């Protein structure tokens, strides 16, 4: 806001000048120019009977006897004129016979005749008094009355007419307003549109009308004004564009302005003032522009204002005050240019000081930097060697600056060879002159080599286009940032050793579990077998309680055996002890068998089981036993987590990339992202208590995933809590060997 304050002060000054009328003379000239550009013809709603020089010469007397006016009135009305208005003073008496003749014509015409009234200031006798002039009472009582007062502006030109005057509380319409039918109750003035060409007005000579020698079509249905136009009679007033016009012509143009909707009005002062302040704020855009650009924009804005005012005046009866707005923009431009020159001087001083501070700052940064910084010129010589570099290489800057950079790099066979050194530093530089961090060897002053990480960037000072430039080529330098990575290398070695130990331990664990699973299977099979013998009554009848306990022993033994089998399968795969017995299998047939096995000949827990296989499904080269286990694991898992009334669907189709997809979808309880990760991890369980309450080894999906991976495929899970789960396995296209002749659909 502080930066805009000068522009607001400019707006306040321009507004004050506008309200005081300082721009009025210039504004009037622009308005006159727009009227001249927007010249138009008069309409056909009126006509002017002129008391011109030829009529004065022909009738050879002045003032004319009033029976002339009576005859003209009668002839015009007989020709079909709708109204006849006289712009002639009939306030004095003439011969009785003449007045009587005129009165008879007026009485016959009635309201179709209009006589003038006017008021003027009388300065005789040393006092100023307003005197009103009316027609003789015997004339005025028969006709309509209209004011023919004209008020020049401060420059002496007649620009405006009123619509009416107040005579002791009674509005008296002006001649133009009365003929146009514009409300007499409105006294506000309007600007006459002098763009209406006076030459286009319909004119008839008084003498010819008097004799009846005129074309009646020129007055039929029209408003007719009878007035003086002869220069000898002196009824001429100064106007814009046309120098001087007769008063009757001015009233005629006022009438045309009203009937054509060209009664021009000025914009409200408040709107113009608001525009001044708005343009002042807009003038703030000159800030930061060059004087040439600002001058071009100023010229364009001024032209745009002029065109906008012209278009507005052409489309609507509105005079737009453009001078205050143009002055506002010009002053804002001058103010911006002045402020810019001051800012430029301050900027030059600030830049010079900033350069000094920047040099000091850069020196402080490179001296305090943790990284060793070297600047190498195009001759492969060191130009900058910061304190961190001194510490890294164990050499003082005075010993290195100006010498070949190859002395610090033991990988260079010839340190003094410039091309070799620059090529070595530029290795891996991109098009933007930046390189990636890379590991290189450094050489200390003692000759010991050590590992370090180096990043190189090439920057250049391009040749200037300035006339004072004396360089013939670009100057490029290489900025090298280095740091000792000996400690990091040691940590990486330690981490790799720990990783190798962990991998070995994991393999040993898998082998141990594989061996233990074999040892546990034998006693478990015996437990399950003897439980079956006892339960079958082969050693005698059992009590109900004994049969119940045997059921528990049998169920627990089978559950434990299932767990051991899953652990054994997963351990074998992890220990890489599984050899694939590959053969061509019909996956559709295998899927049907798997569905029958999990279905047990009927609906499982009230679930709907279904299968959809694509047409001409390829045969698969895979381990048949393992793929059957994948299908059983996926289906069993889906059935286990799907409540009664739900559905489980197995789909076989060609997948992306030409592979084969096996997917099992259910409408079960679903999982969140955390539970999906747990479901795919061996020996982990879901966090959701609803899932945890369902018994199972939770190794089915990890085993299936491991088998699919063993076949070179991938497995993914999509699931949402409460909306079911879809497990999709993808097998690569190189395992597809043939096509099946027909599609299989099972449900």
C-alpha positions in Angstrom: 0.0 0.0 0.0 2.9 2.3 0.7 4.2 1.8 -2.8 0.8 2.8 -4.3 0.4 5.9 -2.1 2.0 8.3 -4.7 -0.4 7.0 -7.4 -3.3 7.6 -5.1 -2.1 11.1 -4.5 -2.0 11.6 -8.3 -5.6 10.3 -8.5 -6.7 12.8 -5.8 -5.0 15.7 -7.6 -6.6 14.7 -11.0 -10.0 14.3 -9.3 -9.8 17.7 -7.8 -8.9 19.2 -11.2 -11.8 17.4 -12.8 -14.3 18.6 -10.2 -13.0 22.2 -10.6 -13.5 22.0 -14.3 -9.9 22.3 -15.3 -10.2 19.7 -18.0 -13.5 21.0 -19.4 -12.1 23.0 -22.4 -10.1 20.0 -23.6 -13.0 17.6 -22.9 -15.3 19.8 -25.0 -13.0 19.6 -28.0 -12.7 15.8 -27.8 -16.5 15.6 -27.6 -16.9 17.9 -30.7 -14.3 15.7 -32.5 -16.4 12.5 -31.7 -19.5 14.3 -33.0 -17.7 15.1 -36.2 -16.6 11.5 -36.6 -20.1 10.2 -35.9 -21.9 12.5 -38.4 -25.4 11.3 -39.3 -28.4 12.6 -41.2 -31.6 14.1 -39.7 -34.8 12.0 -39.7 -38.0 12.7 -41.5 -40.1 13.7 -38.6 -39.8 17.5 -39.0 -39.4 20.3 -41.4 -38.1 23.9 -41.2 -39.9 26.8 -43.0 -37.1 29.4 -43.3 -37.4 33.1 -43.3 -34.4 33.3 -45.5 -32.8 36.0 -47.6 -34.7 35.1 -50.7 -38.1 35.3 -48.9 -37.1 38.8 -47.5 -36.2 40.0 -51.0 -39.2 38.5 -52.7 -41.8 39.8 -50.2 -40.0 43.2 -50.1 -41.2 44.4 -46.7 -40.3 43.9 -43.0 -41.8 43.2 -40.6 -44.2 41.1 -42.6 -47.9 41.6 -42.1 -49.4 39.0 -39.8 -51.8 37.7 -42.4 -48.6 36.2 -44.1 -48.1 34.0 -41.0 -51.8 33.2 -40.9 -51.7 32.0 -44.5 -48.5 30.0 -43.9 -50.1 28.3 -40.9 -53.2 27.5 -42.9 -51.2 26.1 -45.9 -49.0 23.9 -43.7 -52.0 22.4 -41.8 -53.8 21.9 -45.0 -50.8 20.0 -46.4 -51.0 17.6 -43.4 -48.5 19.0 -41.0 -49.2 17.6 -37.5 -48.0 20.7 -35.7 -46.6 24.1 -36.6 -44.3 25.9 -34.2 -43.3 29.5 -34.7 -39.9 30.7 -33.4 -41.0 34.3 -34.0 -41.8 36.9 -31.4 -45.6 37.8 -31.4 -45.6 39.7 -28.1 -46.4 43.2 -29.7 -49.5 44.4 -31.5 -49.7 45.2 -35.2 -52.6 46.5 -37.3 -56.0 45.3 -35.9 -56.9 43.6 -39.1 -53.6 41.7 -39.3 -53.9 40.5 -35.7 -57.5 39.4 -36.2 -56.5 37.4 -39.3 -53.7 35.7 -37.4 -55.9 35.0 -34.4 -58.5 33.3 -36.6 -55.9 31.0 -38.1 -54.5 30.2 -34.6 -58.0 29.5 -33.2 -58.7 27.1 -36.1 -55.3 25.4 -35.5 -55.7 25.1 -31.7 -53.1 23.0 -30.0 -51.6 22.2 -33.4 -50.0 25.6 -33.4 -47.2 26.5 -31.0 -46.1 30.0 -30.1 -42.8 30.9 -28.4 -42.2 32.2 -24.9 -38.8 33.2 -23.5 -37.2 34.9 -20.6 -34.2 37.1 -20.5 -32.3 39.4 -18.1 -32.9 43.1 -18.4 -29.9 45.2 -17.2 -31.3 48.6 -18.0 -31.6 51.1 -15.2 -28.6 49.7 -13.3 -30.5 46.7 -12.0 -30.7 43.2 -13.2 -34.3 41.8 -13.6 -35.7 38.7 -15.2 -38.3 39.6 -17.8 -40.6 37.1 -19.5 -41.8 37.6 -23.0 -45.1 35.9 -24.1 -47.3 36.2 -27.2 -50.3 38.5 -27.1 -52.9 37.1 -24.8 -55.4 36.9 -27.8 -52.9 34.6 -29.6 -51.6 32.5 -26.7 -55.0 31.4 -25.4 -55.6 29.4 -28.6 -52.2 27.6 -28.9 -49.6 25.6 -27.0 -46.7 27.5 -25.6 -43.0 26.5 -25.7 -39.8 28.1 -24.5 -37.2 29.0 -27.0 -34.6 30.0 -24.4 -31.0 29.1 -25.3 -28.1 29.2 -22.8 -24.5 29.4 -24.1 -21.8 27.6 -22.1 -18.7 29.3 -20.6 -17.0 29.3 -23.9 -19.9 31.1 -25.5 -21.1 28.1 -27.5 -24.5 26.6 -27.3 -24.0 23.0 -26.4 -27.1 22.1 -24.3 -30.9 22.6 -24.2 -33.3 22.2 -21.4 -36.3 20.0 -21.6 -38.4 22.5 -19.7 -38.4 25.7 -17.6 -40.2 26.3 -14.3 -42.5 29.4 -14.6 -43.9 30.0 -11.1 -44.4 26.3 -10.4 -45.6 25.5 -13.9 -43.3 23.6 -16.2 -43.0 25.1 -19.7 -41.5 22.6 -22.2 -38.8 23.8 -24.6 -39.7 23.9 -28.3 -37.5 20.8 -29.0 -39.0 18.8 -26.1 -42.6 19.8 -27.0 -42.2 18.7 -30.6 -40.4 15.5 -29.6 -43.0 14.6 -27.0 -40.2 14.4 -24.3 -41.5 14.9 -20.8 -42.0 18.5 -19.9 -41.6 17.6 -16.3 -37.9 17.0 -16.7 -35.9 20.2 -16.5 -32.5 18.6 -16.8 -30.4 19.8 -19.8 -29.1 17.5 -22.5 -26.3 17.9 -25.0 -27.3 18.5 -28.6 -25.8 16.0 -31.0 -24.2 18.3 -33.5 -23.1 15.2 -35.4 -26.6 15.5 -37.0 -25.7 17.4 -40.2 -27.7 20.7 -40.5 -27.5 20.3 -44.3 -29.7 17.2 -44.0 -32.6 19.1 -42.4 -35.8 19.4 -44.5 -36.1 23.1 -45.4 -38.9 25.1 -47.2 -38.8 28.8 -48.2 -41.3 30.9 -46.3 -42.3 32.7 -49.6 -43.0 29.5 -51.4 -45.1 28.1 -48.6 -46.9 31.5 -48.5 -47.8 31.1 -52.2 -48.6 27.4 -51.7 -45.8 26.5 -54.1 -44.2 23.6 -52.1 -44.3 19.8 -52.1 -47.0 18.8 -49.5 -45.2 15.5 -48.9 -42.4 17.3 -47.2 -44.7 18.4 -44.3 -47.4 15.8 -44.3 -47.4 14.2 -40.8 -44.4 16.2 -39.7 -43.6 18.7 -37.0 -42.9 22.1 -38.7 -40.8 24.9 -37.3 -41.2 28.4 -38.7 -38.2 30.6 -38.0 -35.6 33.0 -39.2 -32.4 31.8 -40.9 -31.5 35.0 -42.8 -28.2 36.6 -41.6 -29.9 40.0 -41.8 -32.2 39.2 -39.0 -29.3 38.4 -36.6 -30.8 35.3 -35.0 -27.5 33.3 -35.0 -25.7 31.6 -32.2 -22.3 30.2 -31.8 -22.2 26.4 -31.8 -19.6 23.6 -31.9 -18.5 22.3 -35.4 -20.7 24.8 -37.3 -19.5 28.2 -36.0 -22.9 29.9 -36.0 -26.4 28.5 -36.5 -29.9 30.1 -36.5 -31.8 29.6 -33.3 -34.6 27.7 -35.2 -31.9 25.3 -36.6 -30.6 24.7 -33.0 -34.1 23.9 -31.8 -34.5 21.6 -34.8 -31.2 19.8 -33.9 -32.4 19.5 -30.3 -35.6 17.9 -31.5 -33.6 15.4 -33.7 -31.4 14.6 -30.8 -34.4 13.7 -28.7 -36.3 11.7 -31.3 -33.2 9.8 -32.5 -32.2 8.9 -28.9 -29.1 11.2 -29.2 -29.9 13.5 -26.3 -26.4 13.2 -25.0 -25.6 13.1 -21.2 -22.3 13.2 -19.3 -21.1 10.4 -17.1 -21.7 10.9 -13.4 -18.9 12.7 -11.6 -18.7 9.9 -9.1 -18.2 7.3 -11.8 -15.5 9.4 -13.5 -13.7 9.9 -10.1 -13.8 6.2 -9.4 -12.4 5.6 -12.8 -9.5 8.0 -12.1 -8.6 6.1 -8.9 -9.0 2.8 -10.7 -6.7 3.8 -13.5 -4.2 5.2 -10.9 -4.0 1.8 -9.3 -3.7 0.3 -12.8 -0.9 2.8 -13.5 1.1 1.0 -10.9 1.9 -1.5 -13.6 4.3 0.9 -15.1 6.6 0.1 -12.2 9.5 -2.0 -13.4 8.9 -1.4 -17.1 11.4 0.4 -19.3 10.4 3.9 -20.4 10.0 2.7 -24.0 7.7 -0.1 -23.0 5.8 2.2 -20.7 5.4 4.8 -23.4 4.0 2.3 -25.8 1.5 1.0 -23.3 0.5 4.5 -22.4 -0.1 5.3 -26.1 -2.1 2.1 -26.5 -4.2 2.8 -23.4 -4.9 6.4 -24.5 -5.9 5.2 -27.9 -8.1 2.5 -26.3 -9.8 5.1 -24.1 -10.5 7.3 -27.1 -11.9 4.4 -29.1 -14.0 3.2 -26.1 -15.4 6.8 -25.7 -16.1 6.9 -29.5 -17.8 3.5 -29.4 -19.8 4.4 -26.3 -21.0 7.7 -27.9 -21.9 5.9 -31.1 -23.9 3.2 -29.4 -25.4 5.1 -26.5 -26.2 8.8 -25.9 -23.4 9.1 -23.4 -20.4 11.5 -23.4 -17.4 9.8 -21.7 -14.9 12.1 -20.0 -11.6 10.7 -21.2 -9.3 13.6 -20.6 -9.1 13.1 -16.8 -8.5 9.4 -17.3 -5.8 10.0 -20.0 -4.1 12.6 -17.7 -4.2 10.1 -14.9 -2.4 7.5 -17.0 0.1 10.0 -18.3 0.9 11.2 -14.8 1.3 7.7 -13.5 3.7 6.9 -16.3 5.7 10.0 -15.5 5.7 9.2 -11.8 6.8 5.6 -12.5 9.6 6.8 -14.8 10.8 9.2 -12.2 10.6 6.6 -9.4 12.3 4.1 -11.7 15.2 6.4 -12.3 15.6 6.9 -8.6 15.3 3.1 -8.0 17.8 2.5 -10.8 20.4 4.7 -9.1 19.7 3.0 -5.8 19.8 -0.4 -7.5 23.2 0.3 -9.0 24.6 1.3 -5.6 23.0 -1.7 -4.0 24.3 -4.1 -6.6 27.8 -2.8 -6.2 27.5 -3.3 -2.4 25.8 -6.7 -2.9 28.7 -7.8 -5.1 31.1 -7.0 -2.3 29.0 -8.8 0.2 28.5 -11.7 -2.1 32.2 -12.2 -2.6 32.7 -12.1 1.1 29.8 -14.5 1.6 31.0 -16.9 -1.0 34.5 -16.8 0.5 32.9 -17.6 3.9 30.8 -20.4 2.5 33.6 -22.1 0.7 35.9 -21.7 3.7 33.3 -23.0 6.1 32.0 -25.8 3.8 32.2 -29.4 5.1 33.0 -30.5 1.5 36.3 -30.0 -0.2 35.8 -27.6 -3.0 38.2 -27.3 -6.0 37.8 -25.0 -9.0 39.8 -26.2 -12.0 40.3 -24.0 -15.0 40.4 -25.0 -18.7 44.2 -25.6 -18.3 43.4 -28.3 -15.6 45.0 -26.1 -13.0 43.5 -25.5 -9.5 42.2 -22.0 -9.0 40.4 -22.5 -5.7 41.3 -24.8 -2.8 39.2 -24.3 0.3 40.1 -25.2 3.9 38.1 -28.4 3.8 40.2 -29.5 0.7 43.4 -28.6 2.7 42.2 -30.9 5.5 41.1 -33.7 3.0 44.3 -33.8 1.0 46.7 -32.7 3.9 48.2 -30.0 1.7 48.1 -26.2 2.1 46.3 -24.1 -0.5 49.5 -22.2 -1.4 51.1 -25.5 -2.4 48.2 -26.5 -4.7 46.7 -23.4 -6.3 48.1 -22.9 -9.8 49.3 -26.5 -10.1 47.8 -29.4 -12.1 44.9 -31.0 -10.5 46.3 -34.4 -11.4 48.6 -34.2 -8.5 45.6 -34.9 -6.3 44.3 -37.9 -8.3 46.4 -41.0 -8.3 44.4 -42.6 -11.1 45.9 -40.3 -13.6 49.1 -41.7 -15.2 50.4 -38.3 -16.3 49.2 -35.6 -13.8 50.6 -32.8 -15.9 48.7 -33.8 -19.1 45.8 -31.3 -19.4 43.5 -33.3 -21.8 43.7 -36.4 -19.7 42.9 -34.6 -16.4 40.0 -32.7 -17.9 38.6 -35.8 -19.6 38.8 -37.7 -16.3 36.9 -34.9 -14.4 34.3 -34.6 -17.1 33.3 -38.2 -17.1 29.5 -38.6 -16.7 28.7 -34.9 -17.2 25.2 -34.4 -18.6 24.0 -32.0 -21.2 23.4 -29.5 -18.4 27.0 -29.7 -17.3 26.2 -31.6 -14.1 27.6 -34.9 -13.1 26.5 -37.6 -10.7 28.3 -38.5 -7.5 31.0 -41.0 -8.3 33.7 -42.7 -6.3 37.3 -41.8 -7.1 40.7 -42.0 -5.3 42.5 -39.1 -3.8 46.1 -38.7 -2.9 47.3 -37.1 0.4 50.5 -35.2 0.7 52.2 -38.3 2.2 51.3 -40.2 -1.0 48.6 -42.4 0.7 45.5 -43.0 -1.4 42.0 -42.9 0.0 38.5 -43.3 -1.3 36.4 -40.2 -1.8 33.1 -39.2 -3.5 33.3 -36.5 -6.1 30.6 -34.4 -7.8 31.7 -32.2 -10.8 29.8 -29.4 -12.4 31.0 -27.4 -15.4 30.0 -23.7 -15.6 31.0 -21.1 -18.1 31.1 -17.4 -18.7 29.7 -16.8 -22.2 31.0 -14.1 -24.5 29.0 -10.9 -24.0 27.5 -9.0 -26.9 28.6 -5.8 -25.4 30.8 -3.5 -27.5 33.4 -3.5 -24.7 33.8 -7.3 -24.7 37.4 -8.3 -25.5 37.2 -12.1 -25.0 37.3 -14.3 -28.1 36.0 -17.5 -26.5 34.0 -18.8 -23.6 35.7 -19.4 -20.2 34.7 -22.7 -18.6 35.6 -23.9 -15.2 35.0 -27.2 -13.4 33.7 -27.1 -9.8 34.6 -30.3 -7.9 33.1 -31.1 -4.5 34.7 -34.0 -2.7 34.4 -35.8 0.6 36.2 -38.7 2.3 34.1 -41.9 2.3 36.5 -44.2 4.1 34.2 -44.5 7.1 31.2 -45.1 4.9 33.0 -47.8 3.0 33.8 -49.5 6.2 30.2 -49.4 7.3 29.0 -50.8 4.0 31.5 -53.7 4.4 30.1 -54.3 7.9 26.5 -54.2 6.6 27.3 -56.6 3.8 28.9 -59.1 6.2 25.9 -58.9 8.5 23.6 -59.5 5.6 25.5 -62.5 4.5 25.3 -63.9 8.0 21.5 -63.2 8.1 21.0 -65.0 4.8 23.0 -68.0 6.0 21.0 -68.1 9.2 17.8 -67.9 7.2 18.9 -70.8 5.0 19.9 -72.8 8.0 16.5 -72.1 9.6 14.7 -73.3 6.6 16.8 -76.4 6.4 16.2 -77.1 10.1 12.4 -76.6 9.7 12.4 -78.9 6.7 14.3 -81.6 8.7 12.2 -81.2 11.8 8.9 -81.3 9.8 10.0 -84.8 8.5 10.7 -85.9 12.1 7.3 -84.6 13.3 5.2 -86.2 10.5 5.9 -89.8 11.6 4.6 -89.6 15.2 1.7 -87.4 14.1 0.6 -89.9 11.4 0.8 -92.6 14.1 -1.4 -90.5 16.5 -4.0 -89.8 13.8 -3.9 -93.5 12.6 -4.4 -95.0 16.0 -7.1 -92.5 16.8 -8.9 -93.7 13.7 -8.5 -97.3 14.8 -9.9 -96.6 18.3 -12.7 -94.5 16.9 -13.7 -97.3 14.4 -14.3 -99.7 17.3 -11.6 -102.2 16.3 -10.5 -102.6 19.9 -14.0 -102.6 21.5 -16.9 -100.3 21.9 -16.2 -96.7 23.2 -18.1 -94.6 25.6 -19.5 -91.3 24.3 -17.0 -89.4 26.4 -14.1 -91.5 25.0 -15.4 -90.9 21.4 -15.6 -87.2 22.1 -11.9 -87.2 23.3 -10.8 -89.2 20.3 -12.5 -86.6 18.0 -10.5 -83.9 19.7 -7.3 -85.9 19.4 -8.0 -86.6 15.7 -8.9 -83.0 14.8 -5.9 -81.6 16.7 -3.5 -84.1 15.0 -4.8 -83.2 11.5 -4.6 -79.5 12.2 -1.0 -79.9 13.4 -0.2 -82.1 10.4 -1.6 -79.4 8.1 0.6 -76.8 9.8 3.7 -79.1 9.5 3.0 -79.7 5.8 2.7 -76.0 5.1 5.9 -75.3 7.1 7.6 -78.1 5.2 6.6 -76.9 1.8 7.5 -73.3 2.6 10.9 -74.3 4.1 11.8 -76.4 1.2 11.1 -73.6 -1.2 13.0 -71.1 0.9 15.9 -73.6 1.2 15.9 -74.0 -2.5 15.4 -77.7 -2.1 12.3 -78.0 -4.4 12.8 -79.3 -7.9 10.0 -78.5 -10.3 8.6 -81.6 -12.0 7.4 -79.8 -15.1 4.8 -81.3 -17.5 2.0 -80.0 -19.6 -1.1 -79.6 -17.5 -4.7 -78.6 -18.4 -5.3 -75.8 -15.9 -9.1 -75.8 -16.5 -9.4 -79.5 -15.7 -7.2 -79.1 -12.6 -9.4 -76.1 -11.5 -12.5 -78.2 -11.8 -11.0 -81.0 -9.6 -9.9 -78.4 -7.0 -13.4 -77.0 -6.8 -14.9 -80.5 -6.3 -12.3 -81.2 -3.6 -13.1 -78.1 -1.6 -16.8 -78.4 -2.2 -17.1 -82.0 -0.9 -20.0 -82.8 -3.2 -22.2 -79.9 -1.9 -22.4 -76.3 -1.0 -19.7 -75.4 1.5 -21.2 -73.6 4.5 -23.9 -72.2 2.3 -21.5 -70.6 -0.2 -21.9 -70.4 -4.0 -18.8 -71.7 -5.8 -18.2 -71.0 -9.4 -15.6 -71.0 -12.1 -15.2 -69.1 -15.4 -12.5 -70.1 -17.9 -11.7 -68.2 -21.2 -12.1 -69.8 -24.6 -9.1 -71.7 -26.0 -7.1 -71.5 -22.8 -3.5 -72.5 -23.4 -2.0 -75.5 -21.7 0.6 -74.8 -19.0 4.1 -76.1 -18.5 4.3 -76.4 -14.7 4.7 -78.7 -11.7 1.2 -80.3 -11.5 1.3 -81.1 -7.8 2.4 -77.6 -6.9 -0.2 -75.9 -9.1 -2.9 -78.0 -7.6 -1.7 -76.9 -4.1 -1.9 -73.3 -5.3 -5.5 -73.7 -6.4 -6.5 -75.6 -3.2 -4.8 -73.0 -1.0 -6.5 -70.0 -2.7 -9.9 -71.7 -2.7 -9.6 -72.9 0.9 -8.5 -69.5 2.1 -11.4 -67.8 0.3 -13.9 -70.2 1.7 -12.5 -69.9 5.2 -13.0 -66.1 5.3 -16.4 -65.9 3.4 -19.5 -66.1 5.6 -22.6 -68.2 4.6 -24.6 -66.7 1.8 -21.5 -65.4 0.0 -19.8 -66.5 -3.2 -16.3 -67.7 -4.3 -15.4 -67.5 -8.0 -12.3 -69.0 -9.7 -11.4 -67.3 -13.0 -8.8 -68.4 -15.7 -7.9 -66.0 -18.4 -5.1 -64.6 -20.6 -3.5 -61.8 -18.8 -1.4 -58.7 -19.7 1.7 -59.4 -21.7 0.4 -62.7 -23.1 0.6 -64.5 -19.7 -2.0 -66.6 -17.9 -3.9 -65.3 -14.9 -5.6 -67.3 -12.1 -7.8 -65.3 -9.8 -10.0 -66.3 -6.9 -12.6 -63.7 -5.8 -14.8 -63.9 -2.7 -17.4 -61.7 -1.0 -15.9 -62.3 2.4 -14.7 -60.1 5.3 -11.9 -58.5 3.3 -8.7 -56.9 4.5 -7.0 -53.6 4.9 -3.5 -52.8 3.5 -1.8 -53.8 6.8 -3.6 -57.2 6.8 -2.7 -57.8 3.1 1.0 -57.4 3.9 0.6 -59.8 6.9 -1.3 -62.4 4.8 1.6 -62.6 2.3 4.3 -62.9 5.1 5.1 -66.3 6.5 4.5 -66.8 10.2 2.7 -63.4 10.5 -1.0 -62.9 11.3 -3.5 -60.2 10.5 -4.0 -57.4 13.1 -7.8 -57.4 12.6 -9.3 -59.4 15.5 -12.1 -60.7 13.2 -9.5 -62.4 11.1 -7.4 -63.6 14.0 -10.4 -65.5 15.5 -10.6 -67.8 12.4 -8.4 -70.8 12.9 -5.7 -71.7 10.4 -2.0 -71.9 9.7 -2.1 -68.6 7.7 0.7 -70.1 5.5 -1.6 -70.9 2.5 -1.0 -67.6 0.7 2.8 -67.4 1.4 3.1 -71.0 0.1 1.1 -70.1 -3.0 3.1 -67.0 -3.6 6.4 -68.9 -3.3 5.2 -71.6 -5.7 4.1 -69.0 -8.3 7.4 -67.1 -7.9 9.2 -70.5 -8.4 7.4 -70.7 -11.7 8.5 -67.2 -12.7 5.2 -65.5 -12.0 3.7 -63.0 -9.6 0.8 -62.9 -7.1 -1.2 -59.8 -6.0 -4.1 -59.2 -3.6 -6.8 -56.6 -3.9 -9.1 -56.3 -0.9 -11.3 -53.9 1.1 -12.7 -54.6 4.5 -16.3 -55.8 4.3 -16.2 -56.0 0.4 -14.3 -59.2 -0.3 -10.9 -60.1 -1.6 -9.4 -61.0 -5.0 -6.1 -62.9 -5.2 -4.6 -62.9 -8.7 -1.6 -65.1 -9.9 0.1 -64.3 -13.1 2.2 -66.9 -15.0 4.6 -65.7 -17.7 3.9 -66.4 -21.4 6.9 -68.6 -21.9 5.1 -71.3 -19.9 2.2 -71.5 -22.3 2.6 -74.3 -24.8 -0.6 -75.0 -26.6 -4.3 -74.1 -26.9 -7.3 -76.0 -25.5 -10.0 -76.6 -28.1 -13.0 -75.5 -26.0 -13.9 -73.2 -23.2 -14.9 -74.6 -19.7 -17.5 -73.1 -17.4 -18.2 -74.7 -14.1 -20.5 -73.5 -11.4 
